[in-house]
């Protein structure tokens, strides 16, 4: 039945104004000034609420998010003792089953003393324990977990002390996730997607891959999203074409051979590849994919009509990506590379030459403003790891936007939580003032641009004929243009999330009535 939404404000033609909107058959049948709507079967009075296009989260790990929501959340831990106590409590609840946790960040601890594998064994009574760091590029694991993955010993990043990184981390992560049953996977995926909907998110881009989640996990997620009233899921499969990545991508029905196809690691785990050594450790990180392999993947994908892309954080890794882009353009032509709109995840250390190269090659930058909010500034983790000269210069959103590089905003959940208004706030109030973008641009990057990046040019706007994908918000305070006032730190409350006319989340604060 047709539904009239009235009595609120809506984003129409780039401005927030009083408007009437009619939804029929999953599309926006009317968008116009207050009092202009045709008759509808039912009416939803918005009582001054704000009607906006629903958010797209451009970078998520759904199963990991669900496991954290259902399990051991370590994001608030501030000491080794506190972490070990939580592991002991969780062990008693699970009665010997694998303890999976996520989110510890030792850079926030007053004393950065990490628990050892032996200490985790004692706290867990010998259980398998896997605790991913907040960036999910390393983990603390028990001695039992090390023993259960003997093939990890001797791989890069293995440590008998239990903090595993690089290839050893990938191997042990596979063991840990292998203890999660198919039924449990579906349950936590549903939990994560429902949480996304409750935050006004109607679509997510899942970063899947052989070293991240596995093919079965991605297939389960796609099947779930298609069978229930949940946010739409677009999967990116992070595997090189040269190792069969396109075959898996097509078998899954994934959108591209991109996402977390990792050129390097993460700054917090000191595995992001840098030109020069870390400030707090004598290493330049890790380069997992070299420029030649990057170019080969881009060439194959460009010829096959497939969107390619990579995870890239450090400036050393960005140098390899830029070299790969240029080599690919030499091989197949610049227009062929530009046409596929290949994308990069994170792109945190991006100097002027790299920004120009991304713009030249038509690359989309999938970025996470919460990273700057959490770890940027003059005294954050970036400065700890990179020093005061390099630390404040990360995540150059304004430089990318001015150069014409399309931005897509996301959370990298569970690295940072589902919080799209927090993402918009992080871009608008970037800790480096010169890299701030305005609220309208940031909101567009978290809505319309997310749809557009996967080839959906109709969604992400409130216009007649567009899909009825929107969210309704109660905002305590608004600015002069009608946007939620992000300077207050207050987050608007999501009252309803709708995808193509189907309600995904309803807080029960608004009531539909017969016309």
N, C-alpha and C positions, 0 to 999 in steps of 0.2 A: 504494500500500500504506500501511497505517497505520504511524505512527511514534511511539514512546514516547520522550520526552525526560525523562531522570531524572538524579539525582545533582547537581543544581544548585539555584540559588535563582531565584525568579521573582516578578514584581510581580503580586500577586493581591489584589484588593479593596483596593487602595491601600497595601499593605504588601509588603515584600520578605521572602519566607519560603521554606523548603524546600518543593518542590512537584514533582508529576509532571504532565506535559502530554502528551496524545495528539493527534496530527494525523491526520486522515483526510479525503480528498476536498477538500483545501484549506481545511478549517475546523478549529477547535479542538473535538475531540470529547469531551475530558475535561480538566478542570483541577481538581486536588485535592491533598491532603496526600501526602507521600512514602509510597509503598507502596500507594496507593489505586487505581492505574490498572488498567484492564482489560487483557487480553492484546492485544499489537500484533504486527504482522508483523516489524518491525525496531525496534531500540533504538539511541538515541544517548545515550551516557553523557557528561554535561556536565562531570564532574570539577571540580565546584565553581564552574563558570562561571555568569554571570548572564543569565537569560532575560528580555527586556523587549520591549514593543511596538517595532517598528522606527520610525525617525524619519521625519518628513515635513519636507522643506525647503520652506518657504512662499514663497520668492522666489529664483528662479534664472534665469540666462541660459545655456542649455545650450551653444549653439554658441560663444559667447564663451569659456566655460569650457574647452571642448575645444580651441579655437584656442590658448589660453594653455598648456594642458597639452602640446600638440603643438608649440608654437612658442616665441615669445620672451616669457619670463616676466621682467618688470621689477620685481617686487615687492621684490627685494633690492638694487636699485640705490641707490647713495648719492651719486652725483655725475654731472655732465654728461659727464665723460670716460669714466666707466664705461659710461654709457648708449650713447655713441657707439661705443665699442669693441664692445659687444654687437651693435649694429646692423651694424657692419662684418663681424663674424663670421657673423651670420645671412645677410647678403647673399651671402657666398661660398658658403654652404650652398645657398641658393636659386637661385643663378646667374641673377640678374636678375628673378626673380618678386617679387611684392609682399611687402614685409616688414610683417608684422602683429605687434604687440606690445601688452602690457597691463601695467599695475600700477605705473607710476612715481608717486612721491609726494614732491614736492619739499620738503614740510614736514619730512621726515626727513633731508634733506641738510644737512651742515654749511655748505655754501655753496649758496644756492638760485639758481644760475645755470643757466637752461634752455638747451638747444641750440636754435639757430635753424634755420629751414628750409634755409638755405644750408649749414649744418654737417651736417645730415642728408643733403643731396644729396651732399656730399663723402664722408661715411662709407659711403653706399650706392651710390656710383658712378652716381648719377642715377636710382636705382630709386624706385618708389612706396613710400612709408613712411607707415604709420599706427600711432601708438603711443597708445593710450587711457590717460588718467589713471586712477588707481585707482578713482575714482567713476564712470567711463565717461560723464561729462558734459562732457568736453573731451578734446582730443588734441593731441599734437605731430605735425606732418606735414611731409614734405619739400616742397621747391619743386616737384618733379615731381608730387607729389600735388595741390598747390594748382593747378598748371597743368592737371591732368587734370579738374578740377571747376571750370570757369570760372564756372558759375552760382552758386557760393558767394561769389564776390567781391561785395561790397555787401550781403550778408546780415549780420544782427546776429551779432557774434562773430567775423567774419573778421579775420585778421591776416596780413600779409605775413611776419611773423616766424615764423609756423608754429604758434603755440599758438591753436587754433581752439575756439570755444565756441558755445553757443546754436544758432541756425538754421544757421549756417555749418558747425558741427560735424556736424549731422544730415546735411547734404548731402554732405559729404566722407566721412562714415562709410558712406553708401550706396555711394559709389564704391569704397571700400576693400573692403567686404564683397561687392560685385559681382564682385570678382576671384577669389572662392572658388567652385570648381566644385561642382555638386550632389553628386558622389562624395566630394569632400573634406568637404563639409558633413556627410554621413552618417557619415563616418569619425570626425570630431571629436565629433559628437553621441554616438556610441557610446562613445567614449573617456570623455566627461564622465559619462555615465550609469553606466558601469562603475565609475568613481571614486566616484560617489555611493553605489553599492551597497557598495563596499568600506569606506565610512564608516558603514554601518548605516542607510542611507537607502533606504526602499522606495517612496517617492513624492515627486515634486517638483511645484511650481507654477511653470510657465514664464511669464515676463513677456514676451510678444510684442507686436509692434505695427509699424505702417508705418515709423516712424522708428527702430526698434530693430533689427529682424531681418528683417521682411517676411513676407508670407503664405506664400511657398514654403518658407521656413525652418521655420515653424511646422507646415506640413503634412508636411514631411519628418520632423520630430521625432515627431509623433504616429504616423505610419506605422511608424517604426522601433520605437518603444516597444511598439506592438501586435504586431509581428512577431517580436520576440526577447525573451529572458528578461532584462528590464531593469526598473528602477523605473517605476512608473506615472507618467504625465505628465498633468497638468491644465493646459490652456493658458488664460491670460487674454489677451484681445486689447485693447490700449490704443488705442482710437480712439473719438472722439465719435460718438454716434448720429446727430448732425446731418450728419456727413460720410460716412455709410454704414457706420459701425462695426458695427452689429448685423447687417447683411447679411454682412459678412466673418466675424464671429463665428460665425454659423450655418453658413456655408459650410465653415468649418474644423471645426466641432464643438467650438468652444471653450466654456469654462464660463461666462464672463462678459465684459462690456465694461468691463474694469477692469485692474488691474495698473499697469504703468508708463505710464498715461495722465497725462502729467506736467503738474501745475499749476505746478511750478517745477523748478529744477535741483538742484544739490548744493552743500553748504557749501564743500568743498575747492576746487571750481572757481569759487566765489563767484557761483553762479547760483541758489542757493536764495533765495527771495523773503523778505526781512526787513522788519519794521516800521521798523527803524532801520538806519542804515548799518553795513556791516562795520567791524570794528575796524581792519583792516589795508588797507582800500582804500575809496575814496569811491564806493561803490555800494550799492544795496539789493538787487541781484540781479535776477532776471527772473520775471515772472508770465506764464506761457504761456496759462493758461486763466482767465478772469475768473469772478466769482461767478454772473453770469447764465448763462453757458455751462455751468458746473457744475450749476446748478439744472435747466437744460433737459435735460441728460444724465440726471440722477437721475430727473426726472419721466418721461421716455420709458422708461427702463429699469424703473422701478417699475410703470408701466402695462403693459409688455410681459412682466413677470415675469422680468426678467434682473438678475442681480447686477451692480451697477456699482461703480466705485471709481477711485481716483486715487493717483498718486505725489505726496506732499506732505511737505516737509521744513521749510521756514522758517515763522516765525510769521506773516509776511505772507500766505503761501500758505494757512496754516491758517485765517486769518481769512476768506479767500475761500471755502474749503470749508465752514466753519461757516455762513456766510451762504447758500451754495448749499443746504445741507441744510435750513435753516429755510425757505427759499423753496420747496423741493420739498415739504416737509411741508405748507406752507400750500396748495399746489396740489392735492396728491393725498391728503392726510391723513397724519398721523403713523404710523398703523398700517400703511399701505401702504408707507411708507419702511422702517419697522422690519422688516417681514416679509421683505424681500429680503436683509437682513443685508449691506448694502454694506460695502466694505472699503477701508481706506487703507493704502498702503505707506509705511513708515518712520515718519511722524507724530512726528518727532524733537522739534520745538519746540511743545510742547503744554501751554499753561498751564491753570489750574484751570477757566476758563470753557470752553475747548475740550474738556477732559476730560469735563466735565458734558454738553456738547453731543453728543459722540460716544456717551456712555452713553444719553442721551435718545433718540437716533435709531437705536439698535441697531447701531452700526457696529463692525466687526471691525478691530482694529489688527494689521497684519502688520509685525512689527518685527525688527530685526537686532541682537542684543546684542553681537555682535563689533564693531559700530561704536563702542560705548562703550569696549570693551576696547582697541581700536586707537587711538582718537582722543579719548577722554574724559579726565577727570581735570583736575587743576589746571595741567598743563603740556602738554596735548595740542593737536592741530590745532584742535579746537573753540575753545580759548582763544586760539590764534593768530588765528583768523578772527573770533571774536565778542567777545573780551575776557574778563577774569576774572569779570565780573558775569553774563554770559549763558552762557559756555562750559560750566560744570559742570552746568547745569540741563537738559541734553538727555536724551531717551529716558526719560521718567518712567514706567517699567514698573509700579512699585508704585502710583502714583497711578491709572493706568489700571485695574489689576487691582482695586483697592479700590472703584473706581467702578462695576465690573461690565462694563467693556469687555473682550470676549474678546481674548486675545492669541494670535497665531500666530507662531511663531519661524522664522526663515530666515536665509540667509547673504548673499543678493544675489550669489552666486558669478557671476563671478570677482572682484567687489569685495572680498569676503573669501572664504576658501576653504571647501570642504565640511569642516565640523568641528562636528557637532551637539553633541558634549560641550563643545566650546569655547563654543558658543552658550548652553548651559545654564549653564556656568560664568560667562559674561559677565552673565547675568541674576541669578545668585545672588550674585556678587561685584561688582555694579555699583560703579563708582568713586565714585558718590554714594551713601553708605550708606543714606540714606532711601528710595532707589528700588530696593533689593534685594527680590527675591522668593525664596521658599523653593524648594528643589530639586524637590520634588514638583510644585509649580505650574509651574515652568519646564519640567520634563520633559513634563508634560501639554500645555503649549502647543506643544511641539516634536513631539508625537505625535498624541494623540487630537484635539486642537483643530484640527490641520491637516486631518485627514480631515473633521471636522465642518463646517469652514468651506466645504467644497465639497459638502455634502449627504450625506456618508457617515457615518451615525451608528453604524454597526456596528463599524468598524475602530478600531484604536488602543488596544485593551484585550485582556488575556488572560482571556477568559471563554468558557465553553462556548457554542458556536454562532457565535462571532465568526470572521471570516476569520483564517487562520493567517498573519498578517503580523507577523514578529518578528525580532529580532536577538539573537545570543548574544555575550556580552562576557567577556573576561578582564580583570579589574580588579586592579591590584597592591595597592591599599589601598581599604578601604571605611570609611564612617562608621558611627556607632552604629546607624543605621536600615538599613544594608545597601547604601546608595547608594555609587557610586564617590566616593572622597574628592577633591573638586574643588579643595580648598585646596592640594593638593600640586603642581598644575600638570601632573600625569601624565594622559595620555589613555588610557582603556581600549582594548584591542585588539579589533577586530571579528573574531570567529571565523566567523560565518555570518550572512547576511542572507536572509530568506525573505519572499516576497510571495504571499499566498493559496496557500501550500503549495509554491510553486516557488522553488527555491534560486537567488538572484541572485548571491551571492558566497559562496565557501567558502575559507577560509584554509588548509584541510587539517590543522588541528590536532585535529579531532575525527573519530572514525570511527564510522559506522553499522555495526551487526552484526545478523545474523539473530537473532530472538528465540529 
